[in-house]
Amino acid sequence: MAYALILSVQTIKPHFLKAILPSLLALLFAVDAASQSLISGPMLGPVSHRSALIWIETDTSGPIALMYQKNGADHWNVVDAFVREDDYRTHTFHLEHLEPGTEYHYQVGHTKIYHFKTQQDWAYKMEPPAFTVAAGSCVFVNDPPYDRPGRAYGQGTKIFNSIMEDGPDVMLWLGDNAYLRPADVSSRSGYAHRYSHTRKDPNIQKFLPTCAHYAITDDHDYGPNNSNGAYPNKEWPLSIFRLFWPTAARQAHSTSDLSSYFQWNDIDFFLLDNRSWREEPGDSADMLGRSQIDWLIQNLKASRAPFKMVAVGGQILNSHKGFENMARYPAERTYLLNRLRSEEIQGVVFLSGDRHMTELSTLKLSDKTTVYDLTLSPLSSRPNDISADEPNEHRVKGTYVDVNNYGLLHFSGPLKERALRIEVKDTKGALIWTKTITSGS
């Protein structure tokens, strides 16, 4: 097909042909290599100054191509790939050698043209740019043949339309992003089915290309309810999570877990794995593991970010020894907080999910160290209606929310006076509460 089309342009004047040939060849190659149709994506993954990851899922295995170009360029670049059945017909394109602070256009197969912008090279040249991170947890997309009978647990996914309208630069998924059903956890293909089913939701589909996506895992992505590091089939959630969530700096702490890290402008994000090292709750048991905590502390000490965002599936500061809160792991929790205090690490904000309710907790460890724990849940699963009077002595008054919601984290201001404005919004995007934290506070 491509050769026939190229031959048909032989009568075009040479100078014109020379000008259009790179774009023409790219287009023809993409057409030839686009025998598959996308059933999910494209999803924009991590974006840095010079690279971007773009994830897709197709209906069949085989060759496929992505074309991309810098805004205003006169030709397209082509990245060809082969989508493998063993990877459940998922693939992540790695775009390299990009220019900082630049808009790019891309197209996969016969999809429409999408856009993204690389991070700006601001350091030592200007004040850090303002940006917004959306965050939330607990996504349940109803699938009646596999759901419990009776009242639907999923509350609909229109909330993603509201998040999209807010135009965040980043979306941070805080665990329970797929909600495995009992029939899913008995096979690796069951995991892939659940991730794929969730990803194909029309409202989620529209949202995926609009900003950079990062994720952590929690028990309902990992295995059965409350699953931990002893789970016999733990290789399934590890491998499927890596296929469906492209991460540039994956396995940041260990090759045996799902920890990762990224930086957006001047803010550091540490994404922890609260399942792979978890033990049964007890006075001396581990939730995160000593090695992962030591890795985190070492990096928090080295960080110069005014805010150090630490994403972890379960609540850290909630003092209530219930559910899967870290309070049920008292020795490890004490060790973590003591390390933050002794190292005088400032600007730590834990981002947690899991609880099907939202609240902000804060704890002043010393005159120089205050830590926060912002819990954001649920996005689309049924809210928790039993924890309003939970004895969390660190809850900030007026921040408890028991409806479907999401959070927006707005970072702004000059480098030495950075501010984090937290907004919590309901399904329709209406503001529920807001609070501002200044760097050094």
Stockholm file with secondary structure:
# STOCKHOLM 1.0

chainA/1-441         MAYALILSVQTIKPHFLKAILPSLLALLFAVDAASQSLISGPMLGPVSHRSALIWIETDTSGPIALMYQKNGADHWNVVDAFVREDDYRTHTFHLEHLEPGTEYHYQVGHTKIYHFKTQQDWAYKMEPPAFTVAAGSCVFVNDPPYDRPGRAYGQGTKIFNSIMEDGPDVMLWLGDNAYLRPADVSSRSGYAHRYSHTRKDPNIQKFLPTCAHYAITDDHDYGPNNSNGAYPNKEWPLSIFRLFWPTAARQAHSTSDLSSYFQWNDIDFFLLDNRSWREEPGDSADMLGRSQIDWLIQNLKASRAPFKMVAVGGQILNSHKGFENMARYPAERTYLLNRLRSEEIQGVVFLSGDRHMTELSTLKLSDKTTVYDLTLSPLSSRPNDISADEPNEHRVKGTYVDVNNYGLLHFSGPLKERALRIEVKDTKGALIWTKTITSGS
#=GR chainA/1-441 SS CHHHHHHTTTTSCHHHHHHHHHHHHHHHHHHHTCCSCEEEEEEEEEECSSCEEEEEEESSCEEEEEEEEETTCSSCEEEEEEECGGGTTEEEEEECSCCTTCEEEEEETTSCCEEEECCCCCTTTSCCCCEEEEEECCCCCCCGGGSCSSSCSBCCSTHHHHHHHHCCSEEEEESCSSCCCTTTTTSHHHHHHHHHHHHTCHHHHHHGGGSEEEEECCHHHHSSTTCCTTCTTTHHHHHHHHHHSCCTTBSSSCTTSCCEEEEETTEEEEECCSSTTCCSCCTTCCSSCHHHHHHHHHHHHHCCCSSEEEECSSCSSCCCCCTTCGGGSHHHHHHHHHHHHHTTCCCEEEEECCSSSBEEEEEECSSSCEEEEEECCCSSBCCCCSCTTCCCTTBCTTCCBCSSEEEEEEEESCGGGCEEEEEEEETTCCEEEEEEEETTC
#=GC SS_cons         CHHHHHHTTTTSCHHHHHHHHHHHHHHHHHHHTCCSCEEEEEEEEEECSSCEEEEEEESSCEEEEEEEEETTCSSCEEEEEEECGGGTTEEEEEECSCCTTCEEEEEETTSCCEEEECCCCCTTTSCCCCEEEEEECCCCCCCGGGSCSSSCSBCCSTHHHHHHHHCCSEEEEESCSSCCCTTTTTSHHHHHHHHHHHHTCHHHHHHGGGSEEEEECCHHHHSSTTCCTTCTTTHHHHHHHHHHSCCTTBSSSCTTSCCEEEEETTEEEEECCSSTTCCSCCTTCCSSCHHHHHHHHHHHHHCCCSSEEEECSSCSSCCCCCTTCGGGSHHHHHHHHHHHHHTTCCCEEEEECCSSSBEEEEEECSSSCEEEEEECCCSSBCCCCSCTTCCCTTBCTTCCBCSSEEEEEEEESCGGGCEEEEEEEETTCCEEEEEEEETTC
//
